[in-house]
């Protein structure tokens, strides 16, 4: 087995192990894992409505995954996707509701505003990392909580004391009658195309531009990059800003596509944290992110079917997801195991 | 309320809110002093909060008034066992400790909620009958001003938390174990050369952090909420992490920071009812974000330089340089 094959096998084995432990948990708590996973499968692919909703769920996951993956590729760990997503969501809904413009101007402006809000939230940890060497992990975690409280306060302010913002104008909406009709009136919206377009954008930035090369280079070896004449500080900030912009767009998916407004949040959406898993599973490549997002989007949406169809609490899927992340993080041991297996085979 | 009455309300409440943070933050100090980043404190607290409530509900008829205290022990035990996962991943499997911590957080809340649905058939547990009681310290409570502030309607758990902070300081700075702990976190190779078992110390430290975070979570659920649901521990673990950093990875520093964060939380929930013009005019959101903003500022060096242990977050691989 080459290293490449092993790198591909690690996420696959992690997923299998996650599902396996999930099955064991179900077994021990008196549920039928076969029924459980059939219910999950039907929840994802059962009918065209389910498929539509699943794809709808995948769109924000793609963007959240891109945000984490982009930062990862440049040597940074953005745990702040959750907060960036929230400010993006709020900004999208605010701009979407406050102006009356023709759609061809309104929708792009609203999306840009959401991206800009997320970028701003990413700018702070980027700036602190670049100038004062403050670790971005802690700053982004703190920024998540700041975002949560600030967004809730803003929702209250703009709605005049309510817990929900106004509905956005139809000119800013990503809703699509066509996609909805196609999938038996699901809430599938055009956001999936925005997400896929961003996958291309990330690939293009990283692989085809000088900026992308510099970003990767700084992530790979800061000192060498500095010596080669690159502006390390600028690149660190830029990386967090772009990452934040992806996260802001993930928020726009929820605001402009799925909900059309924003309700006061009791806690985090979880999409940002799952984005870490999506990126990890996708080996931080744009194409891999689509794969990771499809898996997590499907699991998350399909889980909703488990309580009804198999009478199993849907939290079982959260356990599986967390375990998959755990196993991917522990990839070292899986690699060692695979290599040993390999050697034994060769010896025979 | 007069100014003094306000203080009589705010100070005991602040200490009550601080107690879970103190314990969890001290747990974080142990783990990170040994070189293992523990973002998973939130998940460990969730585990503690959940076990505390369930134990309390199950055994209240057996143990009576002692139930909440024994529940703390149960929570400590379960969270300590749960934290072994993080230790295995970060020490033995050389996992990215931040990612492993994120997994612990997600797993903690997922397991707890799954079990709650399993046991109660709904999203949250029943309310406990025996909360951690408030006590009035005899004699001391009669001291003017100080008495009502510190010794009236006091939680025993607050005393416990503060005591543990000082014990932790003693352990980390005055005992051979503490010296080993710190050396492993600063320069594991040097420690290894001197015959210290790096993995063993790191395992111990992470398990201690799990136990303390478990007690912290159980104190929170048994004093503040009285039941367990998805939002019972909402950011407390991260606030404890913040307190640890704000306190510069020092137990007494963490104690001070946790007390301050407890104060900020108290202001946030009670700002409306405090009859001081100045405080009423400040929107509650500023108090809500205060701990987090302060932590960012502390990290940025605006409030004194905070230096993490040198080997923090780096898996130790024998023989590599």
Interface residues (C-beta under 8 A of the other chain):
Chain A: X25 X29 X77 X79 X124 X128 X132 X134 X135 X137 X138 X139 X141 X142 X143 X145 X146 X148 X149 X150 X152 X153 X266 X267 X273 X276 X280 X313 X315 X316 X318 X319 X321 X322 X323 X325 X326 X328 X329 X330 X331 X332 X333
Chain B: X39 X85 X88 X89 X92 X93 X94 X95 X96 X98 X99 X100 X102 X103 X104 X105 X106 X107 X109 X110 X111 X113 X114 X117 X118 X230 X231 X234 X235 X238 X241 X242 X245 X283 X284 X285 X288 X289 X292 X293 X295 X296 X299 X300 X301 X308
